[in-house]
Amino acid sequence: MAGEAQDKVWPLPKFYFQVKIADQEVAFAEVSGLDIEAQVIEYRHGNSKEFSTIKMPGIKKSGNVTLKKGVFKGDNAFWDWFSKIKMNTIERKEVVISLLDEGGAPTMVWTLKNAWPTKITGTDLKSDGNEVAVETLEVAHEGITIANS
């Protein structure tokens, strides 16, 4: 029958997700930048018979994660968090991003360790626009882990 065992045949849609910042759920419209990479170290010792370098994995590095959400009256939580930045100090929080199945259970979970805001972009304003106001929060973090259910 059509639709049976669909979860084994079709990839999950990406539009049903949840974001928690320090155990507080926040409704975001878009999340991007969930990546990690290993820098490449190239090396060649002087007596190598090969005329090329070998490549080894180096330090792991993660990019910043960008979160976009609608602007709501009286909601300044991200601006308040950003304003706490002082000389080399900031309140760091765990950010958990979960891709949910049709029942609302997490199927893939990305956890950002020690995240803090590096940039907030307010909405653009346009007198003849027909869109909702959206602000952007960019967070840096000290590592990303991925868990699958």
Buried (B, 14 or more C-beta within 10 A) or exposed (E): EEEEEEEEEEEBEEEEBBBBBEEEEBEBEEBEBBEEEEEEEEEEEEEEEEEEEEEEEEEEEBBBBBBBBEEEEEEEEBEEBBEEEEEEEBEBBBBBBBBBBEEEEBBBBBBBBBBBBBEBEEBEEEEEEEEEEBBBBBBBBEEBEEEEE
